[in-house]
Structures are given as structure tokens and as C-alpha cells.
């Protein structure tokens, strides 16, 4: 990396983790759809050329296409409710421990590891008493917050804080998201359809996690 490149990488991580987190956290609205289809977002997806670029760009194009069809926003909003809210059984559990244990019980002991990671980094989800900490939206939001703090630390030349945030992000990917995001993507595709927006988003997130893990190694070695 040259002198300017790390700043570009940190800004890219901040934007894309924020976008992924927003995608899982709540129903889409017109603002989200516009950001997704916007030129800036598409540039961010294709900004860093590596072995993941083509796959990410292709998945992203399919995500945008879900909104571009007539009635797309309403359709994706309905998909969000079906996949993540209910009523009825959520066939593709949006909680980490259910994928790792096979048990469909919320607030299992394994959730404590996720909560500890949040606390050690100085974060606690606003709705932690009502929403299990291992929900996909909360885990991606945590990564987004770490990316914001890393970029901020870099902007003020706080190398110690920057390294701490990057290490926290790498550890969380290894111990949590990378262990179950593929399972979530497969479950959504199997139970709700491979071409629904949230199947595409989960596959995009899986590839993004792999790419970010590689990027974190480069940043920490730099």
C-alpha cells in the first residue's frame, strides 16, 4: 500500500460495513434503495481490485436489480418481514447461536461471547434486553462501528487505537461472523429462494467478510 491507500481502505470498510448493517437491521425504505443504486455505493463496491472484486460486483448488481423492478421496494420489504420478522417460524434463523448449535432457543449461553466482544470494545446494543446480541443485524452493526472508530483513529494519527480496533474486528470475524454467515445465506436461499434480495445480501456479506478478513491482515501488517 502507498501512503494514501490505507486511508482509502479504511473509508471503504466504513461505508460498506454500514451499508451491510443497514440492509439487515430493518426494513428497506426509499433512502436505502437510492443509496444502494447510487453511483457512490457502486464505486465503493468496485474500488479495491482483488480476487473478490468480480464476485462482489456481480452480487451487488443483483441486489440493486431487486429494487429496480416494478414494485421492487414493496417486494423487498415483504421479504424482510417474511425472513426476519414473521409471523411464524423463521426458517433461516438470523441468530448466530442457532446456526452453531442447531437449537432454536434464543439468548443461549453462546450469546455471552458476542456480548463480551461488544463490551470489550466499549459498545452495547441499544435494544440488548429485547434483541439477542447475536442477531445478524447487530453483529454487522458492531463491525460497522469498529470500522468508523478505526477510520477516526487513523484520521488523528492514533496508531494504538487504530490497531486495537482492527484487531477487534479481525477477532470478531474469526470467532463469530465467518463461522455462520455461509449457513445463513444457504438457509435463506433454501427456504425463501436463491434470488430473493436477502439471499443475495447474505452471499454478498459472506464474500465481503472474507475480503475484509484479508484486508485486516494487510492493514495490521502495514
C-alpha positions, 0 to 999 in steps of 0.5 A: 500500500502507498501512503494514501491507500490505507486511508482509502481502505479504511473509508471503504470498510466504513461505508460498506460495513454500514451499508451491510448493517443497514440492509439487515437491521430493518426494513428497506425504505426509499433512502436505502434503495437510492443509496444502494443504486447510487453511483457512490455505493457502486464505486465503493463496491468496485474500488479495491481490485482483488480476487473478490472484486468480480464476485462482489460486483456481480452480487451487488448488481443483483441486489440493486436489480431487486429494487429496480423492478416494478414494485421492487421496494414493496417486494423487498420489504415483504421479504424482510418481514417474511425472513426476519420478522414473521409471523411464524417460524423463521426458517433461516434463523438470523441468530448466530447461536442457532446456526452453531448449535442447531437449537432454536432457543434464543439468548443461549449461553453462546450469546455471552461471547458476542456480548463480551466482544461488544463490551470489550470494545466499549459498545452495547446494543441499544435494544440488548434486553429485547434483541439477542446480541447475536442477531445478524443485524447487530453483529454487522452493526458492531463491525460497522462501528469498529470500522468508523472508530478505526477510520477516526483513529487513523484520521488523528494519527492514533496508531494504538487505537487504530490497531486495537480496533482492527484487531477487534474486528479481525477477532470478531470475524474469526470467532463469530461472523465467518463461522455462520454467515455461509449457513445463513445465506444457504438457509435463506436461499433454501427456504425463501429462494436463491434470488430473493434480495436477502439471499443475495445480501447474505452471499454478498456479506459472506464474500465481503467478510472474507475480503475484509478478513484479508484486508485486516491482515494487510492493514495490521501488517502495514 
